[in-house]
Amino acid sequence: MHAIIADPTSSGLNAPCYPTKPVVEVVKLRREEPSLHVLTTPAGPLAAATTHSLRAFFDAKNHRPSPEMWNALTAVANTLEAMADGRAAPAVHLASLDPGIGKTQAVSHFTRALLQSDAHEGVSLLVCAGRKRQIEDFIRDAGLSNADFAVFTSDTALNKLGTGDPRSARVLFTTHSMVESRCEGRPFPDVGEFHYRGRPRDVRVWDEAIVPGRAMTLSRDDVSLLLKPLRGPHPALAAALDRMNSELEGVADGSSFLVPDLVAVHGVDMTTALNATGADERPERREAISSLWFLFGRVVTVRRDGKYGTTILDYKETLPAGLTPLLVLDASSREQVRATYRLWADHRGGVVRLPEAPKNYSPLTIHLWRRGGGKAAFRGRDRDDLADGIANTVNAKPDEPWLVVFHKGTDTETAVRSRLDKVRTGDVHFLNWGAHEATNDFAHIPNVILAGTLFFPPSYYEALGRAAAGKPSAAGDMPAQDIKDVELGEHRHVILQALCRGAVRKCNGASCPKVDAYIIASSRSGIGEQLPVIFPGVNVVPWRPVQRALKGKAGDATRFIIDTLADGAQSVPFSAVRQHIGVGNAANFNRSIRHHAEFAEVIAEQGIVEWPPQRPIGFARAYAMYFGNEN
């Protein structure tokens, strides 16, 4: 590999890295540079040993990555070797190979090669995992002896694995949250808990998604949670918070607002507030206090957050200076998936994208039910229809296994199981959102249902975008298009990760196996149009497991549109629909029919869209680019 060495005058996450080998090439990392690209040449001895071992392992598993995938895996090995040799740019190196191709296995095989290399006897490795279970999986897959590794997490039982002494083990496993908490306010090289033999570890791997800051949002309702418990022990602070909350209601959407520094005024620190409110027993209070005490004295953005009410937002830097060079293994870092990485590269700089090699997803068929799939839908009046639709679909393949990803805090699993055929032989597994990442337990399952998707308040997407771009509220407005890109990117991210819990994560050369996936998402979410972006080559078709009948003029309009198109019409003008249902005023038609939530979903379920997209004048059957070929 032809090395890239960054100018040691870089700051922040691109803090100085002092190479132990001669500098081969110097590339200055400036924040305004959008991204850097790895310069690839034949692998060195560590990377060669890694790829040789990896090929043998894949052959034994009958795993056949394409040549492009092997090129991307080799780039991962080259990057790890460059870090071991002190030649890697102090940047965030993004490995975006799709789930199941072998990113984590590449690190496991590199780890063994590193431990066996006499030339790298003093070189050490840090692996930062998103979940504790991933640490156990990595230790097992790498075949490490107890003398080679240690674990440093908040779990005392897990920490007993290996040597039990983090500073003396060449390989150290920890979690994202441990790095963020132990390094808060300190550069990474200064934190001795992550050292080996008194110095920072050479090779650093971050498994799963990474963002340079944490989105901080706080609604007026969140602040109200604190008023009653604080009023007794700290009445002046409670009164001040009440006044601030009232003032926020009058602040215009999108405006900046200076949160008063009530800690300085009233002298109540965060620990005292946590104890006074019983936050240990009320997680929502703990979260509210943590956010509010951080935001005191800061400029925030005020947003009218839909049903969540008035919300203030900003972000907190969470990654320490000097953490780079860092290899990040995240399938969602592909340019077509999460927008946060693009904002990071464009505005903060110091991002290296390793070669990409997306799968060919043509064997994947996604059945799209264009209907609201948020948590509220599964708790409200649509619950029975949704459960019927899921159960009907599962019952249609009684001999095959299924995975259903559902919203935590709903009774979706109970409702669906009660509707399943009793004589079915195929297992049905349920996995809640939040536990949908980093598990391979369901990789054999060819049928996956996403019972709705994860949605966050609008303020969260703006705060996340600001964190990625390094643009606090004090720096001015966030472009609306960037916020929208972040929102769609997060939809793409959660869908990619969730569907890849099933058999779609496997590889047949450059393709996935034949898989049927089923997604519930409203037409207004824009998710349907993102599916071919997430899964190149995918076939998207309508899914209508339950038929709905609307009443009144909305029902009359629906039946007229469906019948007219069924009779051979290419489209149905808005004016024709208005005339048929007796609504003469266009504004009334738009309000009572076109913008009627259930009407929009019912016609979407029928594969009907407003047409043309930019300036619609009527209704038409959706083109194959949205739904694929419908039989």
C-alpha positions as CSV (number, residue, x, y, z in Angstrom):
1,M,0.0,0.0,0.0
2,H,1.3,3.5,-0.8
3,A,1.1,5.3,2.5
4,I,-0.6,8.5,3.2
5,I,0.7,10.6,6.1
6,A,-1.2,13.7,7.2
7,D,0.4,16.9,8.2
8,P,0.8,16.8,12.0
9,T,-0.5,20.3,12.3
10,S,-4.0,19.0,11.9
11,S,-6.4,19.5,14.8
12,G,-9.5,17.9,16.4
13,L,-10.0,14.3,15.2
14,N,-7.1,14.8,12.9
15,A,-4.7,15.4,15.8
16,P,-1.0,14.7,15.4
17,C,0.1,11.2,14.6
18,Y,3.9,10.6,14.9
19,P,4.9,7.8,12.6
20,T,7.4,5.1,13.6
21,K,8.4,4.4,10.0
22,P,9.8,6.9,7.4
23,V,7.2,9.1,5.8
24,V,6.4,8.1,2.3
25,E,4.0,10.8,1.2
26,V,2.6,13.9,2.9
27,V,-1.0,14.9,2.3
28,K,-2.3,17.9,4.2
29,L,-5.8,17.3,5.7
30,R,-7.8,20.6,5.6
31,R,-11.3,20.8,7.0
32,E,-12.6,22.3,3.8
33,E,-11.5,19.3,1.8
34,P,-14.5,17.0,1.1
35,S,-12.7,13.7,1.4
36,L,-9.5,11.8,0.6
37,H,-9.0,8.6,-1.3
38,V,-6.8,5.7,-0.5
39,L,-3.9,5.2,-2.9
40,T,-3.7,1.4,-3.4
41,T,-0.6,-0.6,-4.4
42,P,0.1,-4.3,-3.6
43,A,-0.4,-5.2,0.0
44,G,2.5,-5.6,2.4
45,P,3.3,-8.8,4.5
46,L,0.6,-8.2,7.1
47,A,-2.1,-7.5,4.6
48,A,-1.0,-10.4,2.4
49,A,-1.2,-12.8,5.4
50,T,-4.6,-11.4,6.3
51,T,-6.1,-11.8,2.8
52,H,-4.5,-15.3,2.3
53,S,-6.0,-16.5,5.6
54,L,-9.3,-14.8,4.8
55,R,-9.5,-16.5,1.3
56,A,-9.0,-20.0,2.9
57,F,-11.7,-19.2,5.5
58,F,-14.2,-18.0,2.9
59,D,-13.4,-21.1,0.7
60,A,-14.2,-23.4,3.6
61,K,-17.5,-21.5,4.1
62,N,-18.3,-21.5,0.4
63,H,-18.4,-17.7,0.6
64,R,-17.4,-16.2,-2.8
65,P,-16.9,-12.4,-2.8
66,S,-16.7,-10.7,-6.2
67,P,-13.3,-9.3,-7.4
68,E,-14.6,-5.8,-6.5
69,M,-15.4,-7.0,-3.0
70,W,-11.9,-8.6,-2.7
71,N,-10.4,-5.3,-3.7
72,A,-12.4,-3.5,-0.9
73,L,-11.4,-6.2,1.6
74,T,-7.8,-5.8,0.6
75,A,-8.1,-2.1,1.2
76,V,-9.3,-2.8,4.7
77,A,-6.2,-5.1,5.3
78,N,-3.9,-2.5,3.8
79,T,-5.3,0.3,6.1
80,L,-4.9,-1.9,9.2
81,E,-1.3,-2.6,8.1
82,A,-0.6,1.1,7.5
83,M,-1.8,1.8,11.1
84,A,0.4,-1.0,12.4
85,D,3.4,0.4,10.6
86,G,2.7,4.1,11.6
87,R,2.0,5.1,8.0
88,A,-1.8,5.7,8.1
89,A,-3.3,9.2,7.7
90,P,-4.7,10.5,11.0
91,A,-8.2,10.4,9.5
92,V,-11.4,8.4,9.7
93,H,-11.1,5.5,7.2
94,L,-14.6,4.3,6.1
95,A,-15.0,0.7,5.1
96,S,-18.6,0.5,3.7
97,L,-18.9,-3.1,2.5
98,D,-22.4,-4.3,2.9
99,P,-23.3,-6.7,5.8
100,G,-22.2,-10.2,5.3
101,I,-19.3,-9.6,2.9
102,G,-16.6,-9.9,5.6
103,K,-15.5,-6.6,7.1
104,T,-15.3,-7.9,10.6
105,Q,-13.8,-11.2,9.5
106,A,-11.0,-9.2,7.8
107,V,-10.2,-7.5,11.1
108,S,-10.3,-10.9,12.9
109,H,-7.8,-12.4,10.5
110,F,-5.6,-9.3,10.6
111,T,-5.5,-9.6,14.4
112,R,-4.1,-13.2,14.2
113,A,-1.6,-12.1,11.5
114,L,-0.5,-9.2,13.7
115,L,0.0,-11.4,16.8
116,Q,2.1,-13.8,14.8
117,S,4.3,-11.2,13.2
118,D,7.8,-11.0,14.8
119,A,8.3,-7.6,13.1
120,H,5.2,-6.2,14.9
121,E,5.9,-7.5,18.4
122,G,5.1,-4.3,20.2
123,V,2.2,-3.2,18.0
124,S,-1.2,-3.1,19.8
125,L,-4.8,-3.1,18.7
126,L,-8.0,-1.4,20.0
127,V,-11.4,-2.7,18.9
128,C,-14.4,-0.4,19.8
129,A,-17.7,-2.2,19.5
130,G,-21.2,-0.9,19.6
131,R,-22.5,-3.7,21.7
132,K,-21.0,-6.0,24.3
133,R,-22.2,-9.1,22.6
134,Q,-20.1,-8.2,19.5
135,I,-17.0,-8.4,21.7
136,E,-17.7,-12.0,22.7
137,D,-18.4,-12.8,19.0
138,F,-15.1,-11.2,17.9
139,I,-13.1,-13.1,20.5
140,R,-14.6,-16.4,19.4
141,D,-14.1,-15.7,15.7
142,A,-10.5,-14.5,16.1
143,G,-9.6,-17.6,18.2
144,L,-7.6,-15.5,20.6
145,S,-5.9,-17.0,23.7
146,N,-6.5,-15.4,27.1
147,A,-3.0,-14.0,27.1
148,D,-3.6,-12.0,24.0
149,F,-6.5,-9.8,24.9
150,A,-8.4,-7.9,27.6
151,V,-11.8,-6.3,27.8
152,F,-12.6,-2.9,29.2
153,T,-16.4,-2.2,29.5
154,S,-18.9,-1.4,32.3
155,D,-19.6,-5.1,32.5
156,T,-17.5,-6.6,35.3
157,A,-18.2,-10.2,34.2
158,L,-17.1,-9.4,30.6
159,N,-14.0,-7.7,31.9
160,K,-12.8,-10.9,33.4
161,L,-12.2,-12.4,30.0
162,G,-8.7,-12.5,28.7
163,T,-5.9,-11.2,30.9
164,G,-8.1,-9.0,33.0
165,D,-5.5,-6.3,32.7
166,P,-6.2,-3.8,29.8
167,R,-2.8,-2.1,29.9
168,S,-0.8,-5.3,29.4
169,A,-2.8,-7.0,26.6
170,R,-1.9,-6.4,23.0
171,V,-5.6,-6.5,21.9
172,L,-8.1,-4.5,23.9
173,F,-11.9,-4.6,23.4
174,T,-14.0,-1.8,24.6
175,T,-17.3,0.0,23.6
176,H,-18.2,3.2,21.9
177,S,-19.7,4.6,25.1
178,M,-16.6,3.7,27.1
179,V,-14.4,5.7,24.7
180,E,-16.7,8.7,24.8
181,S,-17.1,8.7,28.6
182,R,-13.5,8.1,29.6
183,C,-12.2,10.6,27.0
184,E,-14.6,13.4,27.8
185,G,-12.7,16.6,28.0
186,R,-9.4,14.8,27.3
187,P,-7.5,13.9,24.0
188,F,-7.5,10.2,23.3
189,P,-3.6,9.8,23.6
190,D,-3.8,11.2,27.2
191,V,-6.2,8.5,28.4
192,G,-4.1,5.8,30.0
193,E,-6.9,3.2,30.2
194,F,-6.5,2.6,26.4
195,H,-2.7,2.5,26.4
196,Y,-0.5,-0.5,25.9
197,R,2.9,-0.4,27.6
198,G,2.4,3.3,28.4
199,R,1.5,4.6,24.9
200,P,-1.6,4.9,22.8
201,R,-2.5,1.8,20.8
202,D,-1.4,1.7,17.2
203,V,-4.3,0.0,15.4
204,R,-7.8,1.4,16.1
205,V,-11.0,-0.1,14.8
206,W,-14.6,1.2,15.3
207,D,-17.2,-1.4,14.5
208,E,-20.5,0.0,13.3
209,A,-21.8,3.6,12.8
210,I,-19.9,6.6,14.1
211,V,-20.9,10.3,14.4
212,P,-18.5,13.0,15.8
213,G,-21.2,14.3,18.1
214,R,-24.4,13.4,19.9
215,A,-27.7,15.0,18.9
216,M,-29.2,16.9,21.8
217,T,-32.9,17.7,21.7
218,L,-35.2,18.8,24.5
219,S,-38.9,19.6,24.3
220,R,-40.9,21.8,26.6
221,D,-42.6,18.6,27.9
222,D,-39.2,17.3,28.8
223,V,-38.5,20.4,30.9
224,S,-41.9,20.1,32.5
225,L,-41.0,16.7,33.9
226,L,-38.4,18.4,36.1
227,L,-40.5,21.2,37.6
228,K,-42.4,19.3,40.3
229,P,-39.5,17.3,41.8
230,L,-37.2,20.4,41.7
231,R,-39.8,22.8,43.2
232,G,-39.3,21.5,46.8
233,P,-35.5,21.4,47.2
234,H,-34.7,24.1,44.6
235,P,-37.7,26.5,44.2
236,A,-35.8,29.3,42.6
237,L,-34.4,27.0,39.9
238,A,-37.8,25.5,39.3
239,A,-39.3,28.9,38.9
240,A,-36.6,30.0,36.4
241,L,-37.1,26.8,34.4
242,D,-40.8,27.5,34.3
243,R,-40.3,31.0,33.0
244,M,-37.8,29.8,30.4
245,N,-40.3,27.1,29.2
246,S,-43.1,29.8,28.9
247,E,-40.7,32.0,26.9
248,L,-39.9,29.2,24.5
249,E,-43.5,28.9,23.4
250,G,-43.4,32.4,21.9
251,V,-40.1,31.9,20.0
252,A,-40.5,31.6,16.2
253,D,-39.7,28.3,14.5
254,G,-36.1,28.1,13.4
255,S,-35.0,31.0,15.6
256,S,-31.9,31.0,17.8
257,F,-32.4,31.1,21.5
258,L,-29.8,31.6,24.3
259,V,-30.5,29.1,27.1
260,P,-29.8,31.0,30.4
261,D,-27.0,29.5,32.4
262,L,-29.1,28.6,35.4
263,V,-26.3,26.5,36.9
264,A,-24.2,29.6,37.3
265,V,-27.2,31.6,38.7
266,H,-28.6,29.0,41.1
267,G,-25.6,26.7,41.8
268,V,-27.4,23.4,41.3
269,D,-25.0,21.0,39.5
270,M,-26.2,18.1,37.5
271,T,-25.5,15.5,40.2
272,T,-27.6,17.4,42.7
273,A,-30.4,17.7,40.1
274,L,-30.3,14.0,39.3
275,N,-30.5,13.1,43.0
276,A,-33.3,15.6,43.7
277,T,-35.5,14.3,40.9
278,G,-35.1,10.6,41.4
279,A,-33.7,10.4,37.9
280,D,-32.1,7.0,38.6
281,E,-35.7,5.5,38.7
282,R,-37.0,7.7,35.9
283,P,-34.7,7.4,32.8
284,E,-36.6,10.1,31.0
285,R,-35.7,12.6,33.7
286,R,-32.1,11.5,33.6
287,E,-32.0,12.1,29.9
288,A,-33.7,15.5,30.3
289,I,-31.3,16.7,33.0
290,S,-28.3,15.5,31.0
291,S,-29.4,17.4,27.9
292,L,-30.5,20.5,29.7
293,W,-27.5,20.9,32.0
294,F,-25.3,20.6,28.9
295,L,-27.3,23.2,27.0
296,F,-27.3,25.8,29.8
297,G,-25.5,28.9,28.6
298,R,-25.5,27.8,24.9
299,V,-27.2,29.1,21.8
300,V,-29.8,26.5,20.6
301,T,-32.2,26.3,17.7
302,V,-36.0,26.3,18.4
303,R,-38.2,24.1,16.3
304,R,-41.9,23.4,16.2
305,D,-41.5,19.7,16.4
306,G,-44.9,18.5,15.2
307,K,-46.8,16.5,17.8
308,Y,-43.8,16.8,20.1
309,G,-44.3,20.5,20.5
310,T,-41.6,23.2,20.8
311,T,-38.1,21.7,21.0
312,I,-34.6,23.1,21.4
313,L,-31.7,21.4,19.8
314,D,-28.0,21.4,19.4
315,Y,-25.2,18.8,19.7
316,K,-22.4,17.7,21.9
317,E,-19.0,16.7,20.7
318,T,-18.3,13.1,21.8
319,L,-15.2,11.9,19.9
320,P,-11.9,12.9,21.5
321,A,-9.1,14.6,19.7
322,G,-6.3,12.3,18.6
323,L,-8.5,9.3,18.1
324,T,-7.4,9.0,14.5
325,P,-6.2,7.1,12.5
326,L,-9.4,5.1,12.9
327,L,-10.8,2.4,10.7
328,V,-14.7,2.5,10.8
329,L,-16.6,-0.6,9.7
330,D,-20.1,0.6,8.7
331,A,-22.1,-0.6,5.8
332,S,-24.2,2.5,6.1
333,S,-21.2,4.7,5.3
334,R,-21.7,3.9,1.7
335,E,-22.2,7.2,-0.2
336,Q,-25.7,6.3,-1.1
337,V,-26.9,5.5,2.4
338,R,-26.2,7.8,5.4
339,A,-25.8,11.5,4.6
340,T,-24.0,12.2,7.9
341,Y,-20.7,10.9,6.5
342,R,-21.0,13.2,3.5
343,L,-21.6,16.2,5.8
344,W,-18.7,15.1,7.9
345,A,-16.4,14.9,4.9
346,D,-17.6,18.1,3.4
347,H,-17.4,20.3,6.5
348,R,-15.1,18.7,9.0
349,G,-12.7,17.0,6.6
350,G,-10.4,14.2,7.5
351,V,-12.4,11.4,6.0
352,V,-10.9,8.6,3.8
353,R,-13.4,6.5,1.9
354,L,-12.1,3.0,1.1
355,P,-13.2,1.3,-2.1
356,E,-16.9,0.5,-2.2
357,A,-18.4,-2.7,-3.7
358,P,-22.2,-2.8,-3.2
359,K,-23.9,-6.1,-3.7
360,N,-26.2,-6.9,-6.6
361,Y,-29.6,-7.2,-5.0
362,S,-31.5,-8.4,-8.0
363,P,-32.5,-11.7,-6.2
364,L,-34.2,-9.5,-3.5
365,T,-37.9,-8.7,-3.8
366,I,-39.3,-6.0,-1.5
367,H,-43.0,-6.0,-1.1
368,L,-44.1,-2.5,-0.2
369,W,-47.2,-1.8,1.8
370,R,-47.7,2.0,1.5
371,R,-49.3,2.6,4.8
372,G,-48.2,4.4,8.0
373,G,-45.8,2.3,9.9
374,G,-44.8,4.4,12.9
375,K,-45.2,3.3,16.5
376,A,-48.4,5.3,16.8
377,A,-50.0,3.2,14.0
378,F,-49.3,0.0,15.8
379,R,-50.8,1.4,19.0
380,G,-53.9,3.1,17.5
381,R,-56.9,2.2,15.4
382,D,-54.8,0.7,12.6
383,R,-53.3,-2.0,14.9
384,D,-55.7,-4.8,13.9
385,D,-55.4,-4.1,10.2
386,L,-51.6,-4.1,10.5
387,A,-51.5,-7.3,12.5
388,D,-54.0,-9.0,10.1
389,G,-51.8,-8.0,7.1
390,I,-48.6,-9.3,8.7
391,A,-50.2,-12.6,9.9
392,N,-51.9,-13.1,6.5
393,T,-48.5,-12.8,4.8
394,V,-46.7,-15.1,7.2
395,N,-49.5,-17.7,6.9
396,A,-49.1,-17.7,3.1
397,K,-45.8,-19.5,3.6
398,P,-46.5,-21.9,6.5
399,D,-43.5,-24.1,6.0
400,E,-40.8,-21.3,5.9
401,P,-39.1,-19.4,8.7
402,W,-39.8,-15.7,9.1
403,L,-38.3,-12.7,10.9
404,V,-40.6,-9.8,12.0
405,V,-38.9,-6.5,13.1
406,F,-41.4,-4.5,15.2
407,H,-41.7,-1.5,17.4
408,K,-40.7,-1.9,21.1
409,G,-43.5,-0.8,23.4
410,T,-46.3,-2.2,21.2
411,D,-48.1,-5.5,21.4
412,T,-47.3,-6.4,17.8
413,E,-45.8,-9.8,18.6
414,T,-48.7,-10.9,20.7
415,A,-51.3,-9.5,18.1
416,V,-49.5,-11.3,15.2
417,R,-48.9,-14.6,17.0
418,S,-52.6,-14.8,17.9
419,R,-53.5,-14.7,14.2
420,L,-51.0,-17.3,13.0
421,D,-52.1,-20.7,11.8
422,K,-51.6,-23.3,14.5
423,V,-50.5,-26.0,12.1
424,R,-47.6,-24.0,10.6
425,T,-44.1,-25.7,10.7
426,G,-41.9,-22.8,10.0
427,D,-40.6,-20.7,12.9
428,V,-41.6,-17.1,13.3
429,H,-39.0,-14.9,15.1
430,F,-39.6,-11.4,16.4
431,L,-36.9,-8.7,16.9
432,N,-37.6,-5.2,18.2
433,W,-36.2,-2.1,16.6
434,G,-33.2,-1.1,18.7
435,A,-32.0,-4.7,18.8
436,H,-32.0,-4.9,15.0
437,E,-28.3,-4.3,14.5
438,A,-25.2,-6.4,15.0
439,T,-26.9,-9.9,15.3
440,N,-26.4,-12.7,12.8
441,D,-28.8,-15.1,14.5
442,F,-31.3,-14.8,11.7
443,A,-29.0,-14.9,8.7
444,H,-30.7,-18.2,7.5
445,I,-34.2,-16.6,7.2
446,P,-35.4,-15.8,3.7
447,N,-38.5,-13.9,4.7
448,V,-38.3,-10.7,6.6
449,I,-41.0,-8.2,7.6
450,L,-40.2,-4.7,8.7
451,A,-43.4,-4.0,10.7
452,G,-43.0,-0.2,10.3
453,T,-39.8,1.7,10.4
454,L,-38.0,3.9,12.9
455,F,-39.0,7.5,12.9
456,F,-37.6,10.3,15.0
457,P,-38.8,13.9,15.7
458,P,-37.7,16.4,13.0
459,S,-35.5,18.2,15.5
460,Y,-33.4,15.0,15.9
461,Y,-32.4,14.9,12.2
462,E,-31.4,18.6,12.3
463,A,-29.3,18.1,15.5
464,L,-27.7,15.0,14.0
465,G,-26.9,16.9,10.8
466,R,-25.3,19.7,12.8
467,A,-23.2,17.2,14.7
468,A,-22.0,15.6,11.5
469,A,-21.2,18.9,9.9
470,G,-19.7,20.5,13.0
471,K,-22.2,23.3,12.8
472,P,-23.6,24.3,16.2
473,S,-26.7,26.5,16.4
474,A,-24.5,29.4,17.2
475,A,-23.1,29.1,13.7
476,G,-26.4,29.9,12.0
477,D,-29.1,28.0,10.0
478,M,-28.7,24.5,8.8
479,P,-29.7,24.2,5.1
480,A,-33.1,22.6,4.8
481,Q,-31.8,20.2,2.0
482,D,-29.1,18.9,4.3
483,I,-31.7,18.2,7.0
484,K,-33.9,16.3,4.5
485,D,-30.8,14.4,3.3
486,V,-30.0,13.4,6.9
487,E,-33.6,12.2,7.5
488,L,-33.7,10.1,4.3
489,G,-30.2,8.8,5.1
490,E,-31.3,7.6,8.5
491,H,-34.3,5.8,6.9
492,R,-31.9,4.1,4.5
493,H,-29.5,3.2,7.3
494,V,-32.1,1.5,9.5
495,I,-33.7,-0.4,6.6
496,L,-30.3,-1.6,5.4
497,Q,-29.3,-2.8,8.8
498,A,-32.7,-4.4,9.6
499,L,-33.2,-6.3,6.4
500,C,-29.6,-7.5,6.6
501,R,-30.4,-9.4,9.8
502,G,-32.0,-12.0,7.4
503,A,-30.6,-14.1,4.6
504,V,-30.1,-11.0,2.4
505,R,-26.8,-10.4,4.2
506,K,-25.3,-13.6,2.6
507,C,-23.4,-13.5,-0.6
508,N,-23.6,-15.6,-3.8
509,G,-20.6,-14.0,-5.5
510,A,-21.6,-10.4,-6.0
511,S,-25.3,-11.1,-5.3
512,C,-27.5,-11.9,-2.3
513,P,-29.6,-15.1,-2.1
514,K,-33.2,-15.1,-3.1
515,V,-35.1,-13.3,-0.4
516,D,-38.6,-11.8,0.1
517,A,-38.8,-8.7,2.3
518,Y,-41.9,-6.9,3.3
519,I,-41.9,-3.2,4.4
520,I,-44.7,-1.1,5.8
521,A,-44.1,2.6,5.1
522,S,-46.4,5.5,4.1
523,S,-46.1,7.1,0.7
524,R,-45.3,10.4,2.5
525,S,-42.2,9.1,4.1
526,G,-40.4,8.8,0.8
527,I,-39.0,5.4,1.8
528,G,-40.4,3.6,-1.2
529,E,-38.4,5.7,-3.6
530,Q,-35.2,5.1,-1.5
531,L,-35.3,1.3,-1.7
532,P,-33.5,1.0,-5.1
533,V,-30.8,3.3,-3.7
534,I,-30.2,1.1,-0.6
535,F,-30.4,-2.1,-2.5
536,P,-29.1,-1.7,-6.1
537,G,-31.0,-4.0,-8.5
538,V,-33.8,-4.8,-6.1
539,N,-37.3,-5.6,-7.4
540,V,-39.9,-3.5,-5.6
541,V,-43.6,-4.6,-5.9
542,P,-46.8,-3.5,-4.1
543,W,-47.9,-5.5,-1.1
544,R,-51.6,-5.3,-0.2
545,P,-52.3,-7.9,2.5
546,V,-55.5,-6.1,3.7
547,Q,-57.9,-4.1,1.6
548,R,-59.3,-0.9,3.1
549,A,-62.5,0.8,2.2
550,L,-62.9,4.6,2.8
551,K,-66.3,6.2,3.4
552,G,-67.8,9.4,2.1
553,K,-66.3,11.5,-0.7
554,A,-62.8,10.1,0.0
555,G,-64.2,6.6,-0.6
556,D,-66.1,7.8,-3.7
557,A,-62.9,9.4,-5.1
558,T,-60.9,6.2,-4.4
559,R,-63.4,3.9,-6.2
560,F,-63.7,6.3,-9.2
561,I,-59.9,6.5,-9.7
562,I,-59.4,2.7,-9.4
563,D,-62.3,1.9,-11.7
564,T,-61.2,4.5,-14.3
565,L,-57.7,3.2,-14.4
566,A,-58.9,-0.4,-14.5
567,D,-61.0,0.4,-17.6
568,G,-57.8,1.3,-19.4
569,A,-57.3,5.0,-18.8
570,Q,-53.7,6.2,-18.6
571,S,-54.5,8.8,-16.0
572,V,-57.3,10.4,-14.1
573,P,-57.2,14.2,-13.9
574,F,-57.9,15.9,-10.6
575,S,-60.7,17.9,-12.4
576,A,-62.5,14.6,-13.4
577,V,-62.3,13.4,-9.8
578,R,-63.7,16.7,-8.5
579,Q,-66.6,16.6,-11.0
580,H,-67.4,13.0,-10.1
581,I,-67.6,13.6,-6.3
582,G,-69.2,17.0,-6.6
583,V,-66.4,19.2,-5.1
584,G,-66.1,22.2,-7.3
585,N,-63.5,24.2,-5.3
586,A,-59.9,23.0,-5.9
587,A,-58.7,24.2,-2.5
588,N,-61.4,22.1,-0.8
589,F,-60.5,19.1,-3.0
590,N,-56.8,19.4,-2.0
591,R,-57.6,19.7,1.7
592,S,-60.4,17.0,2.0
593,I,-59.1,14.5,-0.6
594,R,-55.5,14.8,-1.8
595,H,-54.2,15.7,1.7
596,H,-56.5,13.2,3.5
597,A,-54.0,10.8,5.1
598,E,-56.0,7.6,4.6
599,F,-56.9,8.5,1.0
600,A,-53.2,9.0,0.1
601,E,-52.3,5.6,1.7
602,V,-55.2,3.7,0.1
603,I,-54.4,4.8,-3.4
604,A,-50.7,4.1,-2.7
605,E,-51.6,0.6,-1.7
606,Q,-53.2,0.2,-5.1
607,G,-50.0,1.3,-6.8
608,I,-51.4,4.7,-7.8
609,V,-49.5,8.0,-7.5
610,E,-50.1,11.6,-8.3
611,W,-48.6,12.3,-11.7
612,P,-46.3,13.9,-12.9
613,P,-44.3,14.1,-9.7
614,Q,-43.1,17.7,-9.9
615,R,-46.4,19.4,-10.9
616,P,-49.1,16.7,-10.5
617,I,-52.4,17.2,-12.4
618,G,-54.0,13.8,-11.8
619,F,-53.5,10.2,-10.8
620,A,-51.8,7.3,-12.6
621,R,-50.4,3.8,-12.1
622,A,-46.9,4.0,-10.6
623,Y,-44.1,3.4,-13.0
624,A,-41.9,0.3,-12.7
625,M,-39.1,2.4,-11.2
626,Y,-41.1,2.6,-8.1
627,F,-42.8,-0.8,-8.0
628,G,-41.1,-3.1,-10.5
629,N,-43.2,-5.2,-12.8
630,E,-46.6,-6.1,-11.3
631,N,-48.3,-9.3,-12.4
